[in-house]
């Protein structure tokens, strides 16, 4: 990860130095010397050069004041000391001061890389074109805008046939200051056009796109910067690679850091996505049209907030056809969220978990966290909501929506309202029966369920079984308005 961070974000390495002092929009030798010292300190602190290090340097950091900008040249980096080594030739950057003390940055990374061992080149990587530009805010130690694009990357072994190519790799970020030191930010990281050719082997892998997109609202950049500095100091002093596990004191230190940190942001959304996956190995293979998964957090600057999870998938195919091909999902959509969570109480639970992890281990601390979480949800009145779960099996469509909320008025402890619908249940049962003993239990359950639902027709004319479940304040459990208490009592005997 150290190497990746260096290659795709090298200009930030150079710019960390500026937080030490230079803020005026001027270019001089004193500023160049300060930047140089900062870069060298950053490399020593974060890349851990030395006899046992993963990264070594060939050459020196060079910074020159040239007219209206600073010209920066980083030394050659060598990743790995034993076995294969990746050599990264000098990276060049220009830093132009802006009137507000920030910097307009442009950088260029090498267009060719070699991986080798014992004096022999094992593989080469080339980049046809690139763009590297952004705006850096020294007081926040980060970019406020970023546009980093690599075009037509190729990784090719020297002793074997085959190659891996990527059409584009990009990192884009933009921010807007919405209040003093408070920013809204959006970012998107994308790798597009992956194609892996194994040469003479009978196989292939291609991917139209894979990416991560996100947004964050009302981020307190000043407090976030301070938090990052303190967190990095904790991690730098911790032995995270100890086979016996990290020092328990680290968890307590992180807990203390969270106690001292004010609210950093209000809302956050992260989504991973994939499009156009095609894999083949001989006669076996798989295709996936698209898939995504993500989470969001809203209202952290309020007394209560929401956390949600979502996922979707479509156009899945497998070769050779599996026994369950007749019910292979063609489309899936799902969203689940917890609403009206008590933010302060949830943060205190996390802090307690970290403290207890250091004292009694993660298993016991995790158990106590789950007990505390259950109590917090019950006492606060937070609601579990399922806006949608939808599955298209081809032969049948299944959908579910519902809510569950705690209550002290019901002997069940909750009230609930949920609806399940299944189209063409007879066809679904037939497909499952064709799978033999492996689906026998599911067939038996669906056969019983088939007799209990309200039957109608969907828009396409297929039969539709609907199940409306309710748990009431009075402690009743209803199915389509019918009291299920007697039947549940019989099943429990």
N, C-alpha and C positions, 0 to 999 in steps of 0.2 A: 504494500500500500504506500510505503514511503516513495517508491519509485514512480508509481502512477501519479501521486499527488504532485511530484516534482515536474513530470513531463507535461501534464495537462494544465497546471496552474503555476508555472514557474515565475511569472512576473510577480505574483503575490509574495513569493520568497524574497525577491529583491525589495519589495515595498515594505515588508515588515520593518525594515531598518528605519523608516521615516518616522515611526511613532516616537522615536527617541528625542526628536526636537524640531527638525526643520519643517516649518509650516508656511513660511512666506513664499509667494510666487516669484522666486528668484533662482538663478542657476549660478553656482560658483564652486570653487574647488573645496571649500569647507563642507558644502553640502554633499559633494561627491565622496569625500572621505567618510562622512557620517553614514552615508548609504552603504559604502563598502564594509565598514565595521559591522553594521547591522546585519548585512547578508552573511558575513562570516560567522557572526554569533548565532544567527538562525540555523545555519548549516550544522554548526557544532551541537546545538541544542536539540534539533529535531531530526537530523539525519544521522547523528551518532557516528561520526567518522572515527576510525581508529583500527587497531590490529584485529579486533574481533567484530568489526562493524559490517553491516550489509552494504554500505556505500563508501567508496573511497574517491578521492579527488586527484585529478592530474592537471596541475596548473593553479592559477590564482583567480580570485574574483577581480574584475577590472571595471571601474566606474570612472567616467570622464564627463566633465562639464563641457558641453558643445553648444554654444549659442543659447537657444531657448529651451534646451532639453538636456537630460542626462542620458548618456549612452552606457548601457550595462552589458557586460559579457561575463557569463558564468563559466567556470572551468568545466573540463570534461568529467563526467560522472561515470563511475564503473560500479554496477550493481552486482553483488555476489563476489565472494572470495574463493569459494571452492565449487568445482563443477562449472556449469554454464555461467557465463557472464554477459551482461548487457552493457554495451558502451554507448553513452549519450554524449555526443560532441557538444561544444559550447553552444549555449542558448543566448540569443541576443534580444535586448529590449531597449526601447526608448521611453523615457519618463518625462512628460512635459507638464510643468506646474500650471495649475489653473488659478484663477483669481480667488477662489474660496479656500485655497490651501490643499485641494485635492489634486489628483494627477491623471492626465490622459495618457493611457498606456498602450503601446503596441509592442508585440513580441513575435519572434520567429524561433521555432524549434527546428532541430535538424530534420532533413527530409529523408535520411537514410540511417538505419541502425543495424548493428550486427550482434548476434548471439553466438558465442564461441566458447571453446574449452581447449586447453592444451595447445594453444596457438592455431587451432583449426576453427574455421567459421562453420557453425552448424545451421544457421538460418539468417536470413536478412529480412528487414522490413523497410518498405519505402512509402513515402507520402508524395502524391503528385502536386497538391496545392493546399494552401492553408490560409486561415485568417485568425489573427489573435489581437483583440483590442478590447479595451474596457476603461472604466473610470474607477480609480482607487481612492478610498477615503482613509488617510493615514490614522486618524483618531479612532476609527472603528476597525482597523486592520483587515479590511475586506473590500471587495469590489461592490459598488452599487449598481453597476451595469457591466455586462460581460457578453462578448460574442466571440466564441472560440470554435472554429470549424476546420476539420481535416477532411480532405477529399481524396478518394481512391487510395486507400491503404492496402498494401499487399504484403503478406507474410509468406515467405517461400523457403523451404528447406534446401540446403545446398547439395545434399547427398541423395535425396529421394525426389520422386515426382510428386506433383500435387501442389496446391497452394490454398491460402485463405485470403479472401479479399473483402473489403468493406467499402461501399460507395461513399458514405459520409459518416463522420462522427462529429457531433456538435454539442456545445454547452452554451445555452443562452439564458441570461438573467437580466431582469430590469426591476428597479425599485422606484418608489415615489415617497417622498417625505410628506406625511399627512399631519404631523404635529412635531413639536420640537423633539428631535432624536427618535421619533417614532416613524417607522417605514412600513409600507405595504410592498411585498416582494413576490415576484413570480419567476419560476425557472423551469427549464425543460432540457433534459439530457437525452439525446437520441443517437442510436446507432442504426443506420439504414443500409440495406443491400448487402447483408452478410452472405457469402457463398464459400463453402468449404468443399474443395475438390480433393479427394484422397488419392488422386493419381490412378494407378492401375487397380486399386481396390474397388470392388463393386459397391459403392455407396456414395452418399452425398448429403449435405446439409445446407439448406438455404433459409433465409429469414428476411422478410421484407423490412421489418422494423421492430426494435425493442427500445423502450424508453421509460423514463421516470419524469413525471411532471408534478409540480407542487406550487403551493402558494402559502403565504403567511401574512397575517394582518396585524397592524399596530405593534410591530416588533420594536422593542426598546433596544436600539443598537448599542447605546453606551453600556447599559447593564449587560447585554448579551456579550459584548467584547470582554468586559471584566469577568463574567462567568467563564468564558472560554479560556482566558488566561489562567485563571485559578484551577480550572478542571485539567488543563494540559499540564500544569505543574504537579498536580496530584498523580496523573498517569505517568509522567516522566519519572517520578520517584517510586512507582509501584512495580513490583516484579510480577507482571501479568503472564509471563511465560513459565513460571514455576509449575512443575508437574503436580505439585500438591495443592495448587490453586493460589490465587492472589492473596496477599496479606489481608486478614480480616479487618485490620484497621482502615484499609482503603474505603470500605463500605461506610464506616462511620464518618470518615472525612467527607465523603460525597454527601452524606446526610446533613452534616453541618453546613456544607456549601449551599445545599438547597434551602436550609432554614434561613440563611442570610440573604438569599437572592429574591428580589421582588418579582412580581409577575412580569414575564418577558414578552408575552404576546397574547392576543385575544383569540384568533382563529388560525387553524392550520389544515391543509389538505395535501395528501400525498397519494399518487396513483401510479402504479406500474402497469405498463401495457405491452402487448405483443401482437404483431400482425404477420400473417403469411408464413407460418412455420411449415417446412417440408423436410422430412427426414427419411432416408432410405439406407438400409444395410442389407444388401442382397435381396431376398424375397420379402424381408420385413420392412415396414415403414409406417409413418404416421403423418397426418396433415392436420393443421389447426388454423382456421380462418383468423380468429382473433381471440384475445383473452386480456382481462385486466383485473387488478385487485388493488384495493386502497383503503385508506382510513381518513377520517376527518375528526377534528376537535373544534368545537365552537363555544364561545362565551366564557373563556377563561378569565376575562376581566369582569365577570359578573358573579353574583353569589352562587349561581348554579350554571352548569354547562352541559354539553352534549358530546358524546363520543360515538362514532359510527364506523361501520365496516361495509364495504361493498365489493362485489366481484361479478364478472360476467364472462361468458365463453360462447363461441359458436363454431359450427362447421368442423366437427371432429371426425376424423376417419382413421382407421387402423387396418393395416395389411400384414398377414392374411386376416380375413374377417374373423373376429373372436366369437365365441359361443353367444355372447350377449350383444352381438352387432345389431339385432333387431330393436334393442332398446338403448343404443348408444346415444348419449345426449347430443342433440344438434344445436341447442341454445339453452343457456343458463343465465339467469339474472338473480341477484340476491343483494339485499340490504338489511342490516340489523343495526339498531342503535339504542343506546341508553340515554334517556332524556331526563333533565333536571337533576343531574348529579351534583352533590355539594362539593364545590371546588376546594375549599379550604380543608375539609375533612379528607378528601381524596389525597391531597398533597401530604397531609399529616400521616396518612396510612403508608404512603410510599416512603416517607422519611423513617417511620417506625420499622418498615420492612428492611431498609438498608442498615439501620442500627442493629436490628435483631439478627440479620444475616452475619454480621461480624461477630456477634456474641454467641449464637447458637447454631449457625449454619443455614444454608438456603432452604432446606426441606422444612424444618420447623418454622422458620420465618415465613415461608410461603403459605403454610397451613394457617398461621395466625393472621396473615394478610387476607386470606380468603374469608376467614371468619369475620374479620373487621369489615371487609367489603360488603358482605351480606348484611351485617348490622347497619352499616351506613346507608345502604340502599333501602332497607326496610324502614328505617327511621326517617329518612328524608322524603320518602314518597316518590323516588325516582321510578321511571317507567321504562320497561323493555318494550320497544316497538319494532315490529317487522313490517316495514312498508311493502316489501315484495320479496317473495321467493317464487321463481318461475322456472320450470324445467320442461323442455320440449324433447320428448323421447321418440319423436317420429310417429309411433303408433298411438301415443297418448301425451296429453299435456297436463301438467300438475302445477297448481298455483296455491300459494298460502299467504295470508296476511293476518296480523293480529297484534294485540297489546296485552301485556301483563303488568299489573300495578299492585304494590303492596297495600294492605289495609289491615287495620286492627279490628274492624267490625265483623270480619268473616272468620269462622273457625278454620278456614283453609289458609288464612294469612294473606291471600291475594284475591283480586278480582281479575278476570281475564275475558277476552272476547277475540275469537279467532275463526277464520273461515278457510277450509280446505276444499278444493275442487279438483276432480280427476275426470278427464274426458276418456271415452272409449275404454272403460275399465275392463270390459270383457276381452278386448283385443290385447290389452296389456297382460292380463292373466294368461292368455293363450301363448304369447311370446315367452313368458316366464316358464310356463310348463314345458316348452320345447327345450329349455336349458337343462332339464332333468333334475336330479337330486339336489344340485347346488342351489336351486331356487325354491325348493319345496316349502320351506318355512315361510318365505315371502308370499308364495301362492296361497297358502292356508290363511294367512292374515288378511290378504286382499279379498279372498272369497268371503270371509266373515264381514269385512268392511263393506263389501258390495251390497249386502242386504240391509244396511243401516242408513244409507244416504238418501237424500231427496233427489229424484231423477228428473232431469229435463233434457234439453238439447242446446248445444252451443250454436254459434253463428254458422258453422259449416254443416250442421245437421247431425253431428255425432252425439252420442249419449253423454250426459254430464252428471256425475254424482257430486253432490254438494254436502258438506258437513260444517255446520255452524256450532262451534263449541263455546260455552259460556260457563264461567265460575262466578257466582253471584255473591253479593254482600251477605246473603243469608246462608251461604255455605253450600248451595246447590250446584251440581254439575249438570248442565243441560246440553243435549245434542239435538239440534234443530227444534228447540223448544221443549223437548221431552226430558224428564228427570231421569238421569242415568244412575242415581243412587242405588236403587235395588239391584240393577245388573252389576254394578261395581262391587256391591256387597257379596253377591254370589261368586264373582270371580275371585275374591279374596279369601273365600272359605276353603 
